[in-house]
């Protein structure tokens, strides 16, 4: 299982504690130092079944600075994926990738149902 996080993110810290407490093995990846590539994001988006907007960190400063709330609806999926691949701070975290399972954000009940 791949656990993509920003270490200073409190939600990521909670998610990591939950994984550790439940003895779930994972490989840690720093989202800024090793930003997901366009190809990775495209693959994960297709596997996830989630709307592409769920991959954006909508509460992030960069998202707000770039005024993406207004711009995303007019952008193609291709443009949105390229944008996500350009900066890890735009990507919703934590991001879990385990085979066909892809989840963004941390909701304990959802994780408990899907990961265990």
Residue frames as qw, qx, qy, qz and C-alpha x, y, z in Angstrom:
[[0.000, 0.888, 0.459, 0.000, 0.00, 0.00, 0.00],
 [0.399, 0.293, -0.001, 0.869, 1.24, 3.44, -0.94],
 [0.254, -0.814, -0.437, 0.286, 0.56, 6.22, 1.58],
 [0.390, 0.437, 0.118, 0.802, 1.11, 9.64, 0.05],
 [0.378, -0.803, -0.404, 0.219, 1.26, 12.42, 2.58],
 [0.195, 0.725, -0.204, 0.628, 2.49, 15.85, 3.54],
 [0.557, -0.126, -0.683, 0.456, 4.13, 15.20, 6.95],
 [0.023, 0.015, -0.355, 0.934, 3.03, 18.54, 8.46],
 [0.504, -0.249, -0.394, -0.727, -0.61, 17.86, 7.58],
 [0.392, -0.227, 0.670, -0.589, -2.56, 16.95, 10.74],
 [0.869, 0.171, 0.062, -0.461, -5.04, 14.83, 8.79],
 [0.698, 0.444, -0.561, 0.032, -2.11, 12.85, 7.34],
 [0.017, 0.407, -0.767, 0.496, -0.70, 12.39, 10.85],
 [0.671, -0.062, 0.440, -0.593, -4.06, 11.05, 12.10],
 [0.875, 0.330, -0.197, -0.295, -4.29, 8.70, 9.12],
 [0.476, 0.485, -0.701, 0.215, -0.77, 7.40, 9.71],
 [0.278, -0.294, 0.715, -0.570, -1.53, 6.76, 13.40],
 [0.822, 0.105, 0.211, -0.519, -4.65, 4.87, 12.36],
 [0.788, 0.421, -0.440, -0.091, -2.69, 2.70, 9.90],
 [0.231, 0.445, -0.768, 0.400, -0.04, 1.99, 12.54],
 [0.488, -0.187, 0.574, -0.630, -2.63, 1.21, 15.24],
 [0.879, 0.208, 0.165, -0.396, -4.29, -1.25, 12.87],
 [0.586, -0.344, 0.672, 0.292, -0.98, -2.87, 11.88],
 [0.706, 0.656, 0.266, -0.005, -1.43, -1.99, 8.22],
 [0.605, -0.264, 0.344, 0.667, 1.82, -1.96, 6.28],
 [0.412, 0.886, 0.212, -0.019, 2.44, 0.91, 3.89],
 [0.618, 0.094, 0.120, 0.772, 5.13, 2.71, 1.96],
 [0.106, -0.823, -0.242, 0.503, 5.40, 6.38, 2.84],
 [0.497, 0.363, 0.342, 0.710, 5.78, 9.01, 0.12],
 [0.129, -0.554, -0.193, 0.800, 6.22, 12.76, 0.64],
 [0.462, 0.718, 0.520, 0.021, 3.80, 14.50, -1.73],
 [0.135, 0.961, -0.117, -0.210, 5.99, 17.57, -2.29],
 [0.302, -0.607, 0.672, 0.297, 9.39, 15.86, -2.56],
 [0.161, -0.022, 0.918, 0.361, 7.96, 13.13, -4.81],
 [0.497, 0.313, 0.132, -0.799, 4.87, 14.62, -6.44],
 [0.675, 0.280, 0.682, -0.022, 2.61, 12.14, -8.24],
 [0.147, -0.172, 0.586, 0.778, 3.21, 12.18, -11.98],
 [0.531, 0.210, -0.188, -0.799, 0.58, 12.84, -14.62],
 [0.557, 0.091, -0.777, -0.278, 0.51, 9.12, -15.51],
 [0.186, -0.111, -0.862, 0.458, 0.13, 8.06, -11.86],
 [0.278, 0.235, 0.361, -0.858, -2.66, 10.56, -11.25],
 [0.567, 0.186, -0.417, -0.686, -4.50, 9.53, -14.42],
 [0.480, 0.009, -0.877, -0.035, -4.27, 5.85, -13.46],
 [0.088, -0.171, -0.759, 0.622, -5.39, 6.48, -9.87],
 [0.389, 0.207, 0.090, -0.893, -8.24, 8.71, -10.97],
 [0.602, 0.112, -0.586, -0.531, -9.50, 6.04, -13.38],
 [0.428, -0.057, -0.884, 0.177, -9.24, 3.29, -10.73],
 [0.014, 0.051, 0.592, -0.804, -10.84, 5.35, -7.97],
 [0.066, -0.582, -0.772, -0.247, -14.23, 5.95, -9.52],
 [0.195, -0.675, -0.356, 0.616, -14.10, 9.37, -7.82],
 [0.350, 0.913, 0.174, 0.116, -14.79, 12.69, -9.52],
 [0.649, 0.368, -0.163, 0.646, -11.50, 14.38, -10.44],
 [0.175, -0.780, 0.092, -0.594, -12.33, 17.29, -8.11],
 [0.839, -0.539, -0.019, -0.069, -11.83, 14.86, -5.17],
 [0.842, 0.066, -0.075, 0.531, -8.12, 14.77, -6.03],
 [0.217, 0.647, -0.078, 0.727, -7.75, 18.51, -5.42],
 [0.402, -0.326, -0.554, 0.653, -6.78, 19.91, -2.03],
 [0.011, -0.744, -0.429, -0.512, -9.64, 22.43, -2.03],
 [0.465, -0.865, -0.172, 0.083, -8.71, 23.82, 1.39],
 [0.729, -0.142, 0.080, 0.665, -5.08, 24.48, 0.39],
 [0.101, -0.745, 0.016, 0.659, -3.58, 27.93, 0.02],
 [0.165, -0.229, 0.651, 0.705, -2.35, 27.26, -3.52],
 [0.127, 0.488, 0.835, 0.221, -5.81, 26.10, -4.62],
 [0.027, -0.855, -0.417, 0.306, -7.25, 29.38, -3.31],
 [0.211, -0.614, 0.272, 0.711, -4.43, 31.55, -4.70],
 [0.132, -0.053, 0.754, 0.641, -4.94, 30.09, -8.18],
 [0.516, 0.214, 0.159, -0.814, -8.72, 30.60, -7.82],
 [0.082, 0.090, -0.943, -0.311, -9.29, 27.03, -8.95],
 [0.301, 0.401, 0.746, -0.439, -12.82, 26.91, -7.55],
 [0.440, 0.693, 0.100, -0.562, -13.80, 29.16, -10.45],
 [0.244, 0.613, -0.612, -0.436, -11.36, 27.80, -13.04],
 [0.310, -0.149, 0.939, 0.022, -11.68, 24.00, -12.67],
 [0.605, 0.452, 0.577, -0.311, -15.18, 23.67, -14.17],
 [0.519, 0.787, -0.115, -0.313, -13.94, 25.19, -17.44],
 [0.030, -0.620, 0.765, 0.170, -10.82, 22.98, -17.58],
 [0.826, 0.163, -0.469, -0.265, -10.64, 19.63, -19.35],
 [0.918, -0.392, 0.064, 0.027, -9.73, 16.48, -17.40],
 [0.793, 0.317, -0.077, 0.514, -6.39, 16.54, -19.21],
 [0.131, 0.704, -0.176, 0.676, -5.67, 20.11, -18.03],
 [0.646, -0.659, 0.126, -0.363, -6.75, 19.28, -14.48],
 [0.965, -0.159, 0.010, 0.209, -4.45, 16.22, -14.34],
 [0.597, 0.479, -0.130, 0.631, -1.53, 18.26, -15.72],
 [0.195, -0.756, 0.162, -0.603, -2.18, 20.89, -13.03],
 [0.846, -0.505, 0.086, -0.146, -2.27, 18.27, -10.25],
 [0.918, 0.072, -0.019, 0.390, 1.00, 16.79, -11.51],
 [0.364, 0.711, -0.123, 0.589, 2.62, 20.23, -11.44],
 [0.059, -0.507, 0.487, -0.709, 2.53, 20.70, -7.65],
 [0.398, -0.172, -0.882, 0.184, 1.98, 18.22, -4.79],
 [0.046, 0.177, 0.507, -0.843, 0.35, 20.92, -2.67],
 [0.496, 0.065, -0.245, -0.831, -2.64, 20.86, -5.04],
 [0.556, -0.041, -0.805, -0.204, -3.27, 17.15, -4.41],
 [0.710, -0.510, 0.029, -0.484, -5.74, 16.05, -1.73],
 [0.438, 0.292, -0.793, 0.305, -3.99, 14.13, 1.00],
 [0.363, -0.384, 0.816, 0.234, -3.49, 11.68, 2.39],
 [0.720, 0.380, -0.337, -0.473, -3.81, 9.56, -0.72],
 [0.622, -0.244, 0.740, -0.074, -3.93, 5.78, -0.42],
 [0.662, 0.443, -0.445, -0.409, -3.18, 3.52, -3.37],
 [0.446, -0.269, 0.845, -0.119, -3.40, -0.24, -2.93],
 [0.314, 0.213, 0.879, 0.290, -3.96, -2.20, -6.13],
 [0.004, 0.537, 0.612, 0.581, -7.40, -1.13, -7.33],
 [0.336, -0.795, -0.463, 0.199, -8.17, 0.81, -4.15],
 [0.323, 0.291, -0.030, 0.900, -7.60, 4.56, -4.33],
 [0.296, -0.809, -0.503, 0.072, -8.83, 6.91, -1.60],
 [0.261, 0.486, -0.115, 0.826, -8.28, 10.62, -1.00],
 [0.383, -0.576, 0.180, -0.699, -8.52, 12.29, 2.39],
 [0.242, 0.055, -0.908, 0.338, -8.99, 10.49, 5.69],
 [0.661, -0.314, 0.014, -0.682, -12.35, 9.37, 6.98],
 [0.228, -0.346, 0.874, -0.256, -11.78, 6.70, 9.62],
 [0.717, 0.185, 0.541, -0.399, -15.10, 4.87, 9.03],
 [0.726, 0.618, -0.156, -0.257, -14.50, 4.74, 5.28],
 [0.243, 0.617, -0.746, 0.062, -10.94, 3.54, 5.71],
 [0.440, -0.214, 0.802, -0.342, -11.98, 0.91, 8.26],
 [0.791, 0.343, 0.347, -0.369, -14.58, -0.44, 5.84],
 [0.721, 0.661, -0.168, -0.120, -12.34, -0.53, 2.78],
 [0.224, 0.708, -0.656, 0.134, -8.83, -1.26, 4.06],
 [0.486, -0.384, 0.725, -0.302, -9.21, -3.99, 6.66]]
